[in-house]
Amino acid sequence: MAPPLTFACVLRWSGWLLPAVLAAGCAHGGATAPSGAGVRLEAPAAASGFAEAIRAPAAQQSFLNPIRRLDVVAGTPAGIEAAVSHAATLARSDAAYRPTRLEAAQIGLLYGDPQGRAFVETVGPRALAQGEPARQCPALTLGRGADEPAAARSALQGCFAALQGREDCGCRLLAESDRLLATAAHFSYALGVSATLVDPAARQEMTLVAEERVLANRPDASVVWLLGFDGPKGALHLEPDGIAALALLSEGPVRDPQWIGRHQAEGFRRGRVARRAFLRNAAGEERVVLVGFEAQELAERHAELIEPPPALTAPVPPALAQAAPRPPAPAELQASR
């Protein structure tokens, strides 16, 4: 799956992991590194972002909640203009239906997801689009423009770009300015999701809780904390180019990941992206990390989920492993809230 871990490769990941840990609000106090240095990490509380979002001034915004089902979906990029026109028609006719209003804090996706919060906080014409069907089409994009049609067009175009040409996916317009254009089910958001760490050779698994944090100035990259009952067990870093790195606290400091490989988003589950990561260490041992899959789906698709598709078994090119971007200063890295 990946070549042996090189010193240069380790340098790439060490440049972001330690600042990310500090910025994620993790205090010293938890799991101890094998070196005996006494470095202890406490994972951030799973509901901390929830409380902060509700207190935020942006959360006082309210949104029109339709009392009828609205479907603004573009099946292909060619259908974007028709979807934009349909949304404009709904804007002119909604008043007759006297829709109710909801505060942003009542709408899970808008206070839980970084893109949702960005939509709430955006001033001026704005729109939010999601892959359709969301379960297999992992895209959620914010659009801005000079007017509402331009914002809707931007959101849908960004959605299709994020889906990278998947033929079985379309894009749904979820919201436009202060109007919700989809039912409540499309705005659900789970505060916490499960994660499974798999050792395929030993046929052993560990069930954990995953908490994903995005990095300021790096909206496409994120760190997934893997939490156990007694504290954090490790951190999985996800790069937008599909490269992943896993650091297990039982093996050493979180800034020195021993596992390198690839990850792939599978789609949304209760508003959270489910993904798989397949990694290998310098000794050739393999690990699989499953994030966001619920118990029933894990049981039904277990053999399929832990078997990597060809795209995720390709070796990580040395150029990708060694070409690290400028490591952000600690002040530039902030955990999502």
Long-range contacts (C-beta under 8 A, 24 or more apart in sequence): 1-261, 1-262, 1-278, 1-279, 1-280, 1-286, 1-308, 1-312, 1-313, 1-314, 1-315, 1-316, 2-260, 2-261, 2-262, 2-279, 2-280, 2-315, 2-316, 3-315, 3-316, 3-318, 3-321, 4-282, 4-284, 5-258, 5-260, 5-281, 5-282, 6-318, 6-321, 6-322, 8-321, 8-322, 9-260, 9-321, 9-322, 10-256, 10-257, 11-324, 12-321, 12-322, 12-323, 12-324, 13-237, 13-245, 13-247, 13-255, 13-256, 13-257, 13-260, 14-255, 14-256, 15-324, 15-327, 16-215, 16-221, 16-237, 16-327, 16-328, 16-333, 17-223, 17-235, 17-237, 17-245, 17-247, 17-254, 17-255, 17-256, 17-257, 18-253, 18-254, 18-255, 19-327, 19-328, 19-329, 19-330, 19-332, 19-333, 20-213, 20-215, 20-223, 20-235, 20-237, 20-333, 20-335, 21-235, 21-254, 21-255, 22-330, 22-333, 23-215, 23-216, 23-330, 23-333, 23-334, 23-335, 24-213, 24-223, 24-225, 24-335, 25-335, 26-232, 30-231, 30-232, 31-231, 31-232, 31-233, 31-249, 31-250, 33-249, 33-252, 33-253, 34-250, 34-251, 34-252, 35-252, 35-253, 37-253, 39-253, 41-231, 41-232, 41-249, 41-254, 42-231, 42-232, 43-211, 43-225, 43-227, 43-231, 43-232, 44-211, 44-213, 44-225, 44-335, 46-191, 46-192, 46-209, 46-211, 46-227, 47-191, 48-337, 49-112, 49-336, 49-337, 50-111, 50-112, 50-191, 52-337, 53-105, 53-111, 53-112, 53-117, 53-337, 54-105, 54-111, 58-104, 58-117, 58-120, 58-121, 59-103, 59-104, 59-105, 59-111, 59-120, 60-103, 60-104, 61-103, 61-104, 61-120, 61-178, 62-101, 62-102, 62-103, 62-104, 62-178, 63-101, 63-102, 63-103, 63-104, 63-107, 63-110, 63-175, 63-178, 63-179, 63-180, 64-94, 64-99, 64-100, 64-101, 64-178, 64-179, 64-180, 65-99, 65-100, 65-101, 65-102, 65-180, 66-94, 66-97, 66-99, 66-179, 66-180, 66-181, 67-97, 67-98, 67-99, 67-100, 68-97, 69-183, 70-181, 70-182, 70-183, 71-172, 71-182, 72-172, 72-173, 72-181, 72-182, 73-132, 73-170, 73-171, 73-172, 73-173, 74-156, 74-160, 74-170, 74-171, 74-173, 75-170, 76-160, 76-170, 77-157, 77-160, 79-170, 80-153, 80-156, 80-157, 80-160, 80-171, 81-153, 83-152, 83-156, 83-171, 83-173, 84-149, 84-152, 84-153, 84-156, 85-149, 87-148, 87-149, 87-152, 87-173, 87-176, 87-181, 88-148, 88-149, 90-179, 90-181, 91-148, 91-176, 91-179, 94-179, 99-179, 102-180, 107-180, 107-187, 108-187, 108-188, 108-189, 108-271, 109-174, 109-186, 109-187, 109-188, 109-189, 109-271, 110-175, 110-187, 111-189, 112-189, 112-190, 112-191, 112-271, 113-140, 113-189, 113-271, 114-214, 114-219, 114-336, 115-140, 115-141, 115-142, 116-140, 116-189, 118-142, 119-175, 125-150, 125-151, 125-177, 126-151, 126-176, 126-177, 127-151, 127-152, 127-154, 127-155, 127-156, 127-173, 127-175, 127-176, 127-177, 128-155, 128-173, 128-174, 128-175, 128-176, 129-155, 129-156, 129-158, 129-159, 129-171, 129-172, 129-173, 129-174, 130-159, 130-171, 130-172, 130-174, 130-186, 130-268, 131-159, 131-162, 131-163, 131-169, 131-170, 131-171, 131-172, 131-267, 131-268, 132-169, 132-170, 132-171, 132-172, 133-169, 133-267, 134-172, 134-186, 134-267, 134-268, 135-267, 135-268, 135-269, 136-168, 136-169, 136-266, 136-267, 137-163, 137-166, 137-168, 137-169, 137-170, 137-171, 137-267, 138-162, 138-163, 138-265, 138-266, 138-267, 138-268, 138-273, 138-275, 139-163, 139-169, 139-171, 140-268, 148-176, 148-177, 151-176, 151-177, 152-176, 187-271, 188-270, 188-271, 189-270, 189-271, 189-272, 190-269, 190-270, 190-271, 190-272, 193-269, 193-270, 193-272, 193-274, 193-291, 193-292, 194-291, 194-292, 194-293, 194-294, 194-295, 195-224, 195-226, 195-289, 195-290, 195-291, 195-292, 196-288, 196-289, 196-290, 196-293, 196-298, 197-226, 197-233, 197-234, 197-287, 197-288, 197-289, 198-287, 198-288, 198-289, 198-290, 198-306, 199-285, 199-286, 199-287, 200-286, 200-287, 200-288, 200-306, 201-285, 201-286, 206-233, 208-233, 210-291, 210-292, 212-272, 212-291, 213-335, 213-336, 214-335, 214-336, 215-328, 215-333, 215-334, 215-335, 216-328, 216-332, 216-333, 216-334, 217-328, 217-332, 217-333, 218-328, 224-289, 224-291, 226-289, 236-263, 236-277, 236-289, 236-291, 238-263, 238-275, 238-277, 241-320, 243-316, 243-320, 243-321, 244-277, 244-279, 244-289, 245-279, 246-277, 246-279, 246-287, 246-289, 258-282, 259-287, 260-316, 260-321, 261-312, 261-316, 262-311, 262-312, 262-313, 262-314, 262-316, 263-289, 263-312, 264-309, 264-311, 264-312, 266-292, 266-293, 269-293, 269-294, 269-297, 270-294, 276-305, 276-308, 276-312, 278-308, 278-312, 278-313
